[in-house]
Each structure stands twice: as structure tokens, then as C-alpha cells.
Amino acid sequence: MAQALEQLDTLIDDLRREITKEDWEAVTSLNGRVASRVEAAMSELAAGDISAEAVEERLTDLQALCGQAERGARSAREEILATLKGLNQTRSAARSYEDISTRRSR
């Protein structure tokens, strides 16, 4: 198997693992490697070193993983926003209670 396909396979496996772990920082880091790995595969394809079907299979996998990562990251973001909203409400309630307590003690 050509080196570019091996590198794409490794990247796909790494992305799949990090998406499963919901490690979005690692996914972002790995995402930075996609363009160069795809370019290398396209160069080998143009040189006739690898088949179009092999490249298409990897690109289809990458596309599916990118969609999965996007959905997962969006869901994580929504969870974080909900948590922040809850924390803000708790802080607001605590401030209100503190204000009332301070007024009563005067």
C-alpha cells in the first residue's frame, strides 16, 4: 500500500478514536493534518501509484468522520452552554440571597 494511503488510514483511525472519546481538542489537532494527507494521496493518485477507488474510500470515510465530529462538537458545545447558563442562574440567585441577607442584618 502506498505511503499516502497508510497515512490517511492512520489519520482516519486516530480521528475515529478521538471522536469516540469526545476529545475535541485532539480532533481539532488531527483535523489540521487532513489537507496535507489528502494532498499527498491526490499526488500519488495523479502519479498512478494508487487507485482512485482506494482514495475515494478514504475520502468517504473522512467525510463521514468530519460530519460525526461536527455533530459531536456541536452537542458538547450545547451542553457547555447549558451548564454555563445554569451556573449564571445559580450565581444570580446567590447574589440575590446575599443582597436580602445583607439588608436584613442592617
C-alpha positions, 0 to 999 in steps of 0.5 A: 500500500502506498505511503499516502494511503497508510497515512490517511488510514492512520489519520482516519483511525486516530480521528475515529478514536478521538471522536469516540472519546469526545476529545475535541481538542485532539480532533481539532489537532488531527483535523489540521493534518487532513489537507496535507494527507489528502494532498499527498494521496491526490499526488500519488493518485495523479502519479498512478501509484494508487487507485482512485477507488482506494482514495475515494474510500478514504475520502468517504470515510473522512467525510463521514468522520468530519460530519460525526465530529461536527455533530459531536462538537456541536452537542458538547458545545450545547451542553457547555452552554447549558451548564454555563447558563445554569451556573449564571442562574445559580450565581444570580440567585446567590447574589440575590440571597446575599443582597436580602441577607445583607439588608436584613442584618442592617 
